[in-house]
Amino acid sequence: MNYKELIIESGKKMASEGFTIETWGNISFRDPKTNLVYITPSGMDYFKCNNDDVVVLNLDGERVEGTRKPTIETEMHLGVYRSRPEVNAVVHTHPIYSTVFSSMGEDIPLFLDEAAQTLGDVVKSTKYALPGTPELAEECIKALGKESNACLLQSHGAVCVGESMDAAFKVAKVLEITAQVYYMIRSTNGKPIALSDENIAAMKDFVKYKYGQGK
């Protein structure tokens, strides 16, 4: 697989599907065979980037390929990979509804079946930290923990992870839909009924062993 091309196409997808605006957000992919990380450049138009603009780093942050300055959130991406070895893709988005709750510093509970199946755990909101700082990277890693596939960066956006780029984008989509439903419930002074721990575990088991073909 051409991982540089994957990063370029994923950047276009993130922008065209409304997960961010302009040049905000960032994307990376870890090659599970080499542990090399392919990551978006800082502040460049996703529709004008080409393969030469992708930066390749090792997990220590040392440059292997590319001349561009990588995203300022590089340490956050690398920290996630070091903390979660099963993760191969990180997508940092700036979606509307998820950011509503991140701006209030509120978590998003699991109250939809698809959220329980996809998000892994309650989507926690971090404490505020400036973009690109070690503090933000630490807050992100702490909020994700070992189970969650998404977290909210306070007053900033969201981070979604997966074993593949498709999986990370699926998390991003389900997170934003869940946030939108949560917003609509809250706007009517309602309160969602959280799924029980037992049902969440059942949903995870269902997806892992039963849902889809060949299981």
C-alpha positions in Angstrom: 0.0 0.0 0.0 1.1 3.5 -0.7 0.8 5.1 2.7 1.6 8.6 1.4 -1.2 8.4 -1.0 -3.4 7.1 1.8 -2.6 10.3 3.8 -3.3 12.6 0.9 -6.7 11.0 0.1 -7.7 10.8 3.7 -7.0 14.6 4.1 -9.3 15.3 1.2 -11.9 13.0 2.7 -11.7 14.7 6.1 -12.2 18.2 4.5 -14.9 17.2 1.9 -17.0 15.3 4.5 -17.2 18.1 6.9 -14.8 16.8 9.6 -12.8 20.0 9.5 -12.4 23.3 7.7 -9.6 24.9 5.8 -6.2 23.5 7.0 -7.2 22.5 10.5 -7.0 18.9 11.7 -4.4 16.4 11.0 -4.0 12.7 10.0 -1.4 10.0 10.4 -0.9 6.3 9.7 1.5 3.9 11.3 2.9 1.1 9.1 2.5 -1.9 11.4 5.4 -3.7 9.7 8.0 -0.9 10.1 6.5 1.3 12.8 7.1 4.3 10.5 4.5 7.0 10.9 3.2 8.9 7.8 1.7 12.3 8.8 0.2 15.4 7.3 2.3 18.6 6.9 1.5 21.7 9.0 -1.0 24.3 7.6 -1.3 23.0 4.0 -4.4 22.9 1.9 -5.5 19.2 1.8 -6.5 19.5 -1.8 -3.2 20.9 -2.8 -0.9 18.4 -1.0 0.9 15.7 -2.9 2.9 12.7 -1.8 6.1 14.7 -1.5 4.4 16.8 1.2 3.8 13.8 3.5 6.3 13.5 6.3 7.6 10.1 7.5 8.8 9.8 11.1 9.8 7.0 13.4 8.1 6.6 16.8 10.8 8.8 18.4 9.8 11.6 16.1 13.0 11.4 14.0 12.5 12.4 10.4 12.9 9.5 7.9 11.5 11.1 4.7 10.1 14.4 3.6 11.1 18.1 3.9 7.9 19.7 5.1 7.2 20.7 8.7 4.9 18.1 10.1 1.7 19.0 11.9 2.2 20.7 15.3 0.2 17.8 16.8 2.9 15.3 15.8 3.8 14.4 19.4 0.1 13.7 20.1 -0.1 11.2 17.2 3.2 9.5 18.2 2.1 9.4 21.8 -1.1 7.6 20.9 0.8 5.0 18.9 3.3 4.4 21.7 0.4 4.1 24.2 -1.9 2.0 22.0 0.1 -0.5 19.9 -3.1 -1.8 18.2 -3.8 1.6 16.7 -2.5 2.2 13.2 -4.5 5.4 12.3 -5.2 8.7 14.1 -7.6 11.3 12.7 -7.8 14.7 14.5 -11.0 16.4 13.4 -12.7 19.7 14.0 -16.4 18.6 13.7 -19.3 20.9 14.7 -21.4 18.9 17.1 -18.5 17.1 18.8 -16.8 20.5 19.3 -19.9 21.8 21.0 -19.4 19.4 23.8 -15.6 19.7 23.8 -16.1 23.5 24.3 -18.1 22.8 27.4 -15.6 20.2 28.6 -18.3 17.6 28.6 -18.0 13.8 28.0 -20.3 12.1 25.5 -21.9 9.0 27.1 -22.7 5.7 25.3 -26.4 5.7 24.7 -26.6 4.5 21.0 -26.0 0.9 19.9 -23.6 2.1 17.2 -21.7 4.2 19.7 -21.2 1.2 22.0 -20.1 -0.9 19.1 -17.7 1.7 17.6 -16.4 4.2 20.2 -15.2 1.6 22.7 -15.9 3.7 25.8 -17.4 7.0 27.1 -15.8 9.8 25.0 -14.0 11.8 27.5 -13.1 15.5 27.2 -9.6 16.6 28.1 -8.6 19.5 30.3 -7.6 22.5 28.1 -4.1 22.7 26.8 -2.6 24.8 24.0 -2.4 23.2 20.5 0.9 21.4 19.8 2.0 21.3 23.4 3.2 18.2 25.3 0.4 18.9 27.7 -2.2 18.5 25.0 -0.6 15.2 23.9 -0.6 13.9 27.5 -4.3 15.0 28.0 -5.3 13.2 24.8 -3.5 9.9 25.7 -5.0 10.0 29.2 -8.6 10.7 27.8 -8.3 7.8 25.3 -7.0 5.4 27.9 -6.8 1.8 26.8 -10.4 1.2 25.6 -11.8 4.4 24.0 -11.4 5.0 20.3 -12.2 8.7 20.6 -11.7 11.7 22.9 -12.6 15.4 22.8 -9.9 18.1 23.1 -11.4 20.9 25.1 -12.4 23.9 23.0 -10.5 22.3 20.1 -12.0 19.2 18.4 -11.8 15.4 18.5 -9.3 12.6 18.1 -10.4 9.3 16.6 -8.3 6.2 16.3 -8.5 2.8 14.7 -6.7 -0.3 13.5 -7.0 1.1 10.0 -7.8 4.4 8.3 -11.3 3.2 7.5 -11.8 2.2 11.1 -10.6 5.6 12.4 -13.0 7.4 10.0 -15.8 5.2 11.0 -15.2 6.3 14.6 -15.2 9.9 13.5 -18.5 9.5 11.8 -20.2 7.7 14.6 -18.8 10.2 17.1 -20.2 13.1 15.2 -23.6 11.5 14.7 -23.7 10.6 18.4 -22.8 14.2 19.4 -25.5 15.5 17.1 -28.2 13.2 18.6 -26.9 14.2 22.1 -27.2 17.9 21.2 -30.7 17.4 20.0 -31.8 15.6 23.1 -30.2 18.2 25.3 -31.9 21.0 23.3 -35.3 19.6 24.2 -34.3 19.4 27.9 -34.1 15.7 27.6 -31.6 13.2 29.0 -30.4 10.1 27.1 -30.6 6.7 28.7 -27.1 5.4 29.0 -26.6 1.8 28.0 -25.7 -0.5 30.8 -22.1 -1.9 31.2 -23.5 -5.4 30.4 -25.2 -4.2 27.2 -22.1 -2.3 26.1 -20.0 -5.4 26.6 -22.6 -7.4 24.6 -22.4 -4.8 21.7 -18.6 -5.0 21.6 -18.8 -8.8 21.6 -21.4 -8.7 18.8 -19.2 -6.6 16.6 -16.1 -8.6 17.2 -17.5 -12.0 16.8 -20.9 -11.9 15.0 -21.5 -8.8 13.0 -20.6 -8.9 9.3 -19.6 -11.7 6.9 -17.3 -14.6 7.8 -18.0 -14.6 11.6 
